[in-house]
């Protein structure tokens, strides 16, 4: 595998991993290498420093460089829709925390007022609710949920 530092005609920088230099050349020629920011296919390799491996028994005090993959505009739009859906749920439903399964049953069996709720449930609790005919839907985790 080979990693190239790349730049598009609009000045956005990113990197790409390829099987070898011929694979990069073939993909670039076919317009398959695109800018992760703007989608441009006018890409050039940047000047790169050679990768010289460090001794295995030394510990670097420098922070590790993190690299993200390309951002597909469709994925970005989908993630925004998920964020909007989560915001809508949080603004229009009651948060019940880890009492979700208990409260969902009370609402379903009309022991509590009908209203939207959200909270946490184990996979077993969610499966049991579905088996009882109680409509539940998981809220997808967002990348920022793990930060």
Residue, then its C-alpha position, 0 to 999 in steps of 0.5 A: x500500500x502507498x499513501x499519497x498527499x493529494x490536492x485538488x484544483x481548488x486547493x483542498x488537501x487530503x490523502x489517499x491510499x492505493x495498492x501501488x503508484x500504478x493503481x493511483x495513476x489508473x484511478x486518477x485517469x478514470x476520474x475515480x479520485x476526487x476531493x473529499x471536500x468539493x468533489x473535484x476530480x482535478x487532483x495532483x500529488x503533493x510533494x511528500x517526505x519519505x516515510x522512515x519507520x522509527x525504532x519499535x522500542x521508542x515512544x513518540x511524544x508527538x500526537x498522532x495524525x488522524x486521517x479521515x476518509x472522503x466525505x460523500x455529499x450524500x452521506x453528509x446530507x444523510x447525517x444532517x437528516x439524522x441530526x435533525x431527526x434526533x433534535x426533533x425527538x429531543x424537542x418533542x418527546x419526554x426523556x425517561x432515561x433507563x426507565x424507557x421499557x417500563x414507561x413504554x409499556x405503561x403508555x401502550x397499556x394505557x396506564x400512562x398518558x399517550x406521549x412520545x418518549x425516548x431513553x435507554x433500553x437494553x437490546x433484550x428490553x427492546x426485543x421484548x417490547x417489539x414482541x409485545x407489539x409496542x412500536x419502538x425505534x432506535x435513535x442512531x448514534x452520531x459520530x459526535x456521540x462517541x467524542 
